Amino acid sequence: MRKTIISALAFLVALPAFAQGEETFLRQLQKRDSVLIADQLSYGAAFAAPEGTVVALPEYKDNVLMQGVESVSAWTIDTLKNKAGNLEMEAAITITSFDEGEYLLPDIRIARLLPGGDTDTLVFKGSKLSVKTMPVDTATFQVHDIRGQIGYPLTFAEILPYLLAVLALVLMALGTYYGIRYFRNKKNGVPVAPEPAHIVALRKLDKLRGNKYWVPEKQKAYYSGITDTLREYIASRYQFGAMEMTTAEIFKAIKETEFPQEYKEPLKELFETSDFVKFAKMTVDDDYNAKALPLAVRFVTDTYQEEIENNVL
């Protein structure tokens, strides 16, 4: 954007030619529907000139345009368009007033030195300015204070986003809690099953019924199935990581629980027998094979019934 500003004293030649320009413009810089005391406005005029034209703008003594109106900035000229060597320009100055009243702003005279050496002066008719002050109470002669914002009752539509946000936070908190609980149980060897632990254990033990697993080549799978099922049940029932423990560690941890005394030795013997079958390839006789599975079933059933009775009491 091309800007050209010079003093009126820059022309040392006479300017006999005068041309009537269009109306001046008066633009309020604050977004209000009226002009109040100390509001600032842009006052100026738009005109055309050939490219290369030099212009001179009015100077105001002590920045006073007229009594009650003064300028707060220097003149500026902006080039709006350039059509085939003809410039459309806009000259403006920022003004303000500290006195209430009706004003007829002075005409704006713009002197032009054209590229061919000709000179002339464009005269733009002054605009009217109405400056208002704050309303005064005629009873007390006091200036009214600015009114506060009007309060309206909240509607459900306004509250709904906040309710949804709170609900989302609650759901996130619950999800985090159960997620941490799930992974903690998983890490400690506590199985997370949609069914009660005794139902899962009895179903697995039922699949091992029959003497087809008693043959030497299947005894490893038979005893592993029994003891692995009992490990899962014990981990869930007594809340410690039996799945990752050795036989000795399991029965050491059992001492800290309410494990029924009548099952400690029989189950310990069952787990030790299973270890010998799995790791030492020991073969167990049919008499013990026939007792192993019923022992595991009775243990699961009795401890589950004991839990129900304790909860009822």
HULIN-V5995 format. One record per residue. N is the residue number from 1. RES is the residue in three letters. SS is DSSP state (A for helix, B for strand, O for the rest). OMEGA is omega in radians with two decimals (none if undefined). Layout:
n = {N | N}
res = {RES | RES}
ss = {SS | SS}
omega = {OMEGA | OMEGA}
This chain:
n = {1 | 2 | 3 | 4 | 5 | 6 | 7 | 8 | 9 | 10 | 11 | 12 | 13 | 14 | 15 | 16 | 17 | 18 | 19 | 20 | 21 | 22 | 23 | 24 | 25 | 26 | 27 | 28 | 29 | 30 | 31 | 32 | 33 | 34 | 35 | 36 | 37 | 38 | 39 | 40 | 41 | 42 | 43 | 44 | 45 | 46 | 47 | 48 | 49 | 50 | 51 | 52 | 53 | 54 | 55 | 56 | 57 | 58 | 59 | 60 | 61 | 62 | 63 | 64 | 65 | 66 | 67 | 68 | 69 | 70 | 71 | 72 | 73 | 74 | 75 | 76 | 77 | 78 | 79 | 80 | 81 | 82 | 83 | 84 | 85 | 86 | 87 | 88 | 89 | 90 | 91 | 92 | 93 | 94 | 95 | 96 | 97 | 98 | 99 | 100 | 101 | 102 | 103 | 104 | 105 | 106 | 107 | 108 | 109 | 110 | 111 | 112 | 113 | 114 | 115 | 116 | 117 | 118 | 119 | 120 | 121 | 122 | 123 | 124 | 125 | 126 | 127 | 128 | 129 | 130 | 131 | 132 | 133 | 134 | 135 | 136 | 137 | 138 | 139 | 140 | 141 | 142 | 143 | 144 | 145 | 146 | 147 | 148 | 149 | 150 | 151 | 152 | 153 | 154 | 155 | 156 | 157 | 158 | 159 | 160 | 161 | 162 | 163 | 164 | 165 | 166 | 167 | 168 | 169 | 170 | 171 | 172 | 173 | 174 | 175 | 176 | 177 | 178 | 179 | 180 | 181 | 182 | 183 | 184 | 185 | 186 | 187 | 188 | 189 | 190 | 191 | 192 | 193 | 194 | 195 | 196 | 197 | 198 | 199 | 200 | 201 | 202 | 203 | 204 | 205 | 206 | 207 | 208 | 209 | 210 | 211 | 212 | 213 | 214 | 215 | 216 | 217 | 218 | 219 | 220 | 221 | 222 | 223 | 224 | 225 | 226 | 227 | 228 | 229 | 230 | 231 | 232 | 233 | 234 | 235 | 236 | 237 | 238 | 239 | 240 | 241 | 242 | 243 | 244 | 245 | 246 | 247 | 248 | 249 | 250 | 251 | 252 | 253 | 254 | 255 | 256 | 257 | 258 | 259 | 260 | 261 | 262 | 263 | 264 | 265 | 266 | 267 | 268 | 269 | 270 | 271 | 272 | 273 | 274 | 275 | 276 | 277 | 278 | 279 | 280 | 281 | 282 | 283 | 284 | 285 | 286 | 287 | 288 | 289 | 290 | 291 | 292 | 293 | 294 | 295 | 296 | 297 | 298 | 299 | 300 | 301 | 302 | 303 | 304 | 305 | 306 | 307 | 308 | 309 | 310 | 311 | 312 | 313}
res = {MET | ARG | LYS | THR | ILE | ILE | SER | ALA | LEU | ALA | PHE | LEU | VAL | ALA | LEU | PRO | ALA | PHE | ALA | GLN | GLY | GLU | GLU | THR | PHE | LEU | ARG | GLN | LEU | GLN | LYS | ARG | ASP | SER | VAL | LEU | ILE | ALA | ASP | GLN | LEU | SER | TYR | GLY | ALA | ALA | PHE | ALA | ALA | PRO | GLU | GLY | THR | VAL | VAL | ALA | LEU | PRO | GLU | TYR | LYS | ASP | ASN | VAL | LEU | MET | GLN | GLY | VAL | GLU | SER | VAL | SER | ALA | TRP | THR | ILE | ASP | THR | LEU | LYS | ASN | LYS | ALA | GLY | ASN | LEU | GLU | MET | GLU | ALA | ALA | ILE | THR | ILE | THR | SER | PHE | ASP | GLU | GLY | GLU | TYR | LEU | LEU | PRO | ASP | ILE | ARG | ILE | ALA | ARG | LEU | LEU | PRO | GLY | GLY | ASP | THR | ASP | THR | LEU | VAL | PHE | LYS | GLY | SER | LYS | LEU | SER | VAL | LYS | THR | MET | PRO | VAL | ASP | THR | ALA | THR | PHE | GLN | VAL | HIS | ASP | ILE | ARG | GLY | GLN | ILE | GLY | TYR | PRO | LEU | THR | PHE | ALA | GLU | ILE | LEU | PRO | TYR | LEU | LEU | ALA | VAL | LEU | ALA | LEU | VAL | LEU | MET | ALA | LEU | GLY | THR | TYR | TYR | GLY | ILE | ARG | TYR | PHE | ARG | ASN | LYS | LYS | ASN | GLY | VAL | PRO | VAL | ALA | PRO | GLU | PRO | ALA | HIS | ILE | VAL | ALA | LEU | ARG | LYS | LEU | ASP | LYS | LEU | ARG | GLY | ASN | LYS | TYR | TRP | VAL | PRO | GLU | LYS | GLN | LYS | ALA | TYR | TYR | SER | GLY | ILE | THR | ASP | THR | LEU | ARG | GLU | TYR | ILE | ALA | SER | ARG | TYR | GLN | PHE | GLY | ALA | MET | GLU | MET | THR | THR | ALA | GLU | ILE | PHE | LYS | ALA | ILE | LYS | GLU | THR | GLU | PHE | PRO | GLN | GLU | TYR | LYS | GLU | PRO | LEU | LYS | GLU | LEU | PHE | GLU | THR | SER | ASP | PHE | VAL | LYS | PHE | ALA | LYS | MET | THR | VAL | ASP | ASP | ASP | TYR | ASN | ALA | LYS | ALA | LEU | PRO | LEU | ALA | VAL | ARG | PHE | VAL | THR | ASP | THR | TYR | GLN | GLU | GLU | ILE | GLU | ASN | ASN | VAL | LEU}
ss = {O | O | O | O | O | O | B | A | A | A | O | O | O | O | O | O | O | B | B | B | O | O | O | O | B | B | B | B | O | O | O | O | O | O | O | B | O | O | O | B | B | B | B | B | B | B | B | B | B | B | O | O | O | B | B | B | B | O | O | O | A | A | A | B | B | B | O | O | B | B | B | O | O | O | O | B | B | B | B | B | B | B | B | O | O | B | B | B | B | B | B | B | B | B | B | B | O | O | O | O | B | B | B | B | O | O | O | B | B | B | B | B | B | O | O | O | O | O | B | B | B | B | B | B | O | O | O | B | B | B | B | B | O | O | O | B | B | O | O | O | O | B | B | O | O | O | O | O | O | O | O | O | O | O | O | A | A | A | A | A | A | A | A | A | A | A | A | A | A | A | A | A | A | A | A | A | A | A | A | A | A | A | A | A | A | A | A | O | O | O | O | O | O | O | O | O | A | A | A | A | A | A | A | A | A | A | O | O | O | O | A | A | A | O | O | A | A | A | A | A | A | A | A | A | A | A | A | A | A | A | A | A | A | A | A | A | A | A | O | O | O | A | A | A | O | O | A | A | A | A | A | A | A | A | A | A | O | O | O | O | A | A | A | A | A | A | A | A | A | A | A | A | A | A | A | A | A | A | A | O | O | O | O | O | O | A | A | A | A | A | A | A | A | A | A | A | A | A | A | A | A | A | A | A | A | A | A | A | A | A | A | A | O}
omega = {-3.04 | -3.14 | 3.11 | 3.12 | 3.04 | 3.11 | 3.08 | 3.12 | -3.13 | 3.11 | 3.11 | 3.13 | -3.13 | 3.14 | -3.04 | -3.02 | 3.09 | 3.11 | 3.14 | 3.09 | 3.10 | -3.12 | 3.00 | 3.05 | 3.14 | -3.05 | 3.13 | -3.12 | 3.04 | -3.12 | 3.10 | 3.11 | 3.08 | -3.13 | 3.12 | 3.09 | 3.10 | 2.99 | 3.14 | -3.12 | 3.05 | -3.09 | -3.12 | -3.07 | 3.10 | -3.10 | 3.11 | 3.13 | 3.06 | 3.12 | -3.10 | 3.12 | 3.05 | -3.10 | 3.05 | -3.05 | -3.09 | 3.00 | -3.10 | -3.11 | -3.13 | 3.11 | -3.14 | 3.10 | 3.13 | -3.13 | -3.14 | -3.14 | -3.14 | -3.14 | 3.12 | 3.08 | 3.11 | 3.08 | 3.00 | 3.08 | 3.12 | 3.04 | -3.09 | -3.11 | 3.07 | -3.11 | 3.05 | 3.09 | 3.08 | -3.10 | 2.95 | -2.97 | -3.13 | 3.11 | -3.08 | 3.08 | 3.13 | -3.09 | 3.08 | 3.11 | 3.12 | 3.14 | 3.09 | 3.10 | 3.09 | -3.06 | 2.94 | -3.05 | -3.12 | 3.07 | 3.08 | 3.13 | -3.12 | 3.12 | -3.10 | 2.97 | -3.05 | -3.09 | -3.13 | 3.13 | 3.10 | 3.12 | 3.02 | 3.13 | 3.05 | -3.13 | 3.13 | -3.08 | -3.10 | -3.14 | 3.07 | -3.13 | 3.12 | -3.10 | -3.12 | 3.12 | 3.12 | 3.11 | -3.11 | 3.06 | -3.08 | 3.11 | -3.10 | -3.09 | 3.09 | 3.12 | 3.12 | 3.08 | 3.10 | -3.13 | 3.10 | -3.12 | 3.14 | -3.14 | 3.11 | 3.11 | 3.13 | 3.07 | 3.13 | 3.14 | 3.11 | -3.11 | -3.04 | 3.13 | 3.14 | 3.09 | 3.11 | 3.11 | 3.11 | 3.11 | 3.12 | 3.12 | 3.12 | 3.13 | 3.09 | 3.14 | 3.11 | 3.11 | 3.11 | -3.12 | -3.10 | 3.07 | 3.11 | 3.13 | -3.14 | -3.09 | 3.09 | 3.10 | 3.13 | 3.14 | -3.12 | 3.12 | 3.12 | -3.09 | 3.08 | -3.05 | 3.12 | 3.13 | 3.07 | -3.05 | -3.10 | 3.10 | 3.14 | -3.11 | -3.12 | 3.11 | 3.14 | -3.14 | -3.12 | 3.13 | -3.10 | -3.14 | 3.13 | -3.07 | -3.14 | 3.12 | -3.06 | -3.13 | -3.03 | -3.06 | -3.14 | -3.09 | 3.12 | 3.12 | -3.13 | -3.09 | 3.06 | 3.13 | -3.14 | -3.04 | 3.10 | 3.09 | 3.12 | 3.09 | 3.14 | -3.11 | -3.14 | 3.13 | 3.14 | -3.06 | -3.04 | 2.96 | 2.92 | -2.97 | -3.10 | -3.09 | -3.08 | -3.05 | 2.99 | 3.13 | -3.13 | -3.13 | 3.13 | -3.05 | 2.96 | 3.11 | -3.13 | -3.11 | -3.12 | -3.08 | 3.09 | -3.13 | -3.11 | -3.06 | -3.04 | -3.12 | -3.07 | -3.09 | 3.13 | 3.14 | 3.09 | 3.09 | -3.14 | 3.13 | 3.14 | 3.09 | 3.12 | 3.11 | 3.12 | 3.14 | -3.08 | -2.98 | -3.13 | 3.11 | 3.10 | 3.08 | -3.08 | -3.12 | -3.05 | -3.12 | -3.13 | 3.09 | -3.11 | -3.12 | -2.99 | -3.08 | 3.09 | 3.09 | -3.14 | -3.13 | 3.14 | -3.14 | -3.14 | -3.08 | -3.09 | -3.11 | 3.09 | 3.11 | 3.11 | 3.12 | 3.13 | -3.13 | 3.12 | 3.13 | 3.13 | 3.13 | none}
